[in-house]
Amino acid sequence: MPRGIPNAKPVAKVRKDPPVKPVNTGTPYFQLINEDPTKSYIWVYKGAREHGVEYYQDYLGYLPVQAEAGGVRSRVGSQKKTGEFIEAMGHILMWVSKERAKEIEEVGADGQGGQVWADELEKRMYNSKAARADLARKQAFRSPEGSQYFEVESEKNSMASIPSGDD
């Protein structure tokens, strides 16, 4: 015979999620203390073939951080002697001025990219309702040979043609 009250509705359990924690809690080796507020820091993997230490130093203008008393350091790890480079988990800490970091973000390292370029590109794209409807109308094309392809014009005089693979 079942226990409890006859014809009783089951009681729904209330879901209780754990408290939200910071994302970076698993990597205390890369957390910094005593940061200089005028500098922008980045950890660069020393073994990287592309975008490694040479790229950041020679192209972007970053410099490796050397340990100094009371200076910036990793939250976890051995204390470095004055003049030693600050490293953690195969990475080296590098810095650049906040102004240079902002410049790289806004116009790119060479002055021909960054967020300004991306914003300008977005302005030239078809974003109006009429333009989106026009793009949708032009999606199913057939080539002179009869194969179907997809074509999109993202900016004036720039076309992308992708075969649909129905051949």
C-alpha positions in Angstrom: 0.0 0.0 0.0 1.4 3.4 -0.9 2.5 5.8 1.8 1.2 9.3 2.3 -2.1 10.9 1.6 -4.2 9.3 -1.1 -4.7 11.3 -4.3 -2.1 13.8 -3.2 -0.2 15.7 -5.9 3.5 15.3 -6.0 5.5 18.1 -4.5 7.9 19.8 -7.0 11.4 20.3 -5.7 12.8 23.8 -5.9 16.0 24.1 -7.9 18.9 25.6 -6.0 21.9 26.7 -8.1 25.3 27.2 -6.6 26.4 30.8 -6.2 28.0 32.3 -9.3 31.8 32.6 -9.1 34.3 34.7 -11.0 35.5 33.1 -14.2 39.2 33.6 -13.5 39.3 31.7 -10.2 40.9 28.7 -11.9 43.9 30.6 -13.1 45.5 32.5 -10.1 48.9 32.2 -11.8 47.7 34.9 -14.3 46.1 37.2 -11.8 48.2 40.3 -11.1 48.7 42.3 -8.0 50.4 45.7 -7.6 49.6 46.7 -11.2 50.8 50.1 -12.5 47.5 51.9 -13.5 49.3 53.6 -16.4 50.3 50.3 -18.1 48.3 47.6 -19.9 49.6 44.0 -19.2 49.3 40.8 -21.2 50.6 37.3 -20.8 52.3 36.0 -23.9 53.0 32.3 -24.5 56.8 31.9 -25.0 56.4 28.9 -27.3 54.0 30.5 -29.7 55.0 30.4 -33.4 52.7 33.3 -34.3 51.8 36.2 -32.0 54.5 35.3 -29.6 57.0 37.4 -27.7 58.7 38.7 -30.8 55.4 39.8 -32.3 54.3 41.6 -29.2 57.7 43.2 -28.7 58.9 44.1 -32.2 55.5 44.8 -33.9 53.2 46.0 -31.2 55.7 47.7 -28.9 55.2 45.7 -25.7 58.1 45.1 -23.3 58.8 42.2 -20.9 58.1 43.1 -17.3 61.1 42.7 -15.0 60.6 42.1 -11.3 61.1 45.0 -8.8 60.4 45.5 -5.2 56.8 46.4 -4.7 56.1 46.1 -8.4 53.6 44.1 -10.4 53.7 40.3 -10.0 51.7 37.1 -10.3 49.3 36.4 -7.4 50.7 32.8 -7.2 54.2 31.5 -7.8 57.7 32.0 -6.6 58.9 35.5 -6.0 61.4 36.7 -8.6 64.6 38.5 -7.9 64.9 42.1 -9.0 65.6 42.2 -12.7 64.2 38.8 -13.6 61.4 38.5 -16.1 58.0 37.7 -14.6 56.8 34.3 -16.0 54.1 31.9 -15.2 53.0 28.5 -16.8 55.2 29.1 -20.0 54.0 32.7 -20.4 55.9 35.9 -20.0 54.3 39.1 -18.7 54.6 42.1 -21.1 53.4 45.6 -20.9 52.6 48.7 -23.0 51.3 52.1 -22.1 47.5 52.4 -21.7 47.6 55.0 -24.6 49.4 52.5 -26.9 47.0 49.7 -26.0 44.0 52.0 -26.8 45.6 53.0 -30.1 46.1 49.3 -31.1 42.5 48.6 -30.2 41.1 51.6 -32.1 43.2 51.8 -35.3 45.3 48.6 -35.2 49.1 48.2 -34.8 49.8 49.7 -38.2 47.0 52.3 -38.3 45.0 50.3 -40.8 42.6 48.2 -38.8 41.1 48.0 -35.3 37.7 49.0 -34.2 37.6 52.1 -36.3 38.1 50.0 -39.5 35.5 47.5 -38.3 32.9 50.3 -37.6 33.5 51.8 -41.1 33.1 48.4 -42.7 29.9 47.8 -40.8 28.5 51.2 -42.0 29.0 50.1 -45.6 27.3 46.8 -45.2 23.7 46.2 -46.1 21.9 46.6 -42.8 18.5 48.2 -43.8 15.3 46.1 -44.0 15.2 46.7 -47.7 18.8 45.6 -48.2 18.2 42.4 -46.2 15.1 41.6 -48.2 17.1 42.2 -51.4 19.9 39.9 -50.2 17.3 37.2 -49.3 15.7 37.5 -52.8 19.1 36.9 -54.4 20.1 33.8 -52.6 19.2 31.0 -55.1 21.2 31.5 -58.3 22.0 29.1 -61.1 25.2 29.3 -63.0 25.2 29.0 -66.8 26.1 25.3 -66.4 23.0 24.8 -64.2 24.6 24.4 -60.8 23.1 26.3 -57.9 25.2 28.8 -55.9 24.7 31.3 -53.1 25.8 34.9 -53.6 26.0 37.8 -51.2 27.1 41.3 -51.7 28.3 42.6 -48.3 29.6 45.9 -49.6 29.5 47.7 -52.9 31.3 45.9 -55.7 32.3 43.0 -53.4 30.8 39.6 -54.1 31.1 36.2 -52.5 29.9 33.2 -54.4 29.6 29.9 -52.6 28.7 26.6 -54.5 25.8 24.9 -52.8 27.0 21.4 -53.7 23.9 20.1 -55.3 25.8 18.8 -58.4 
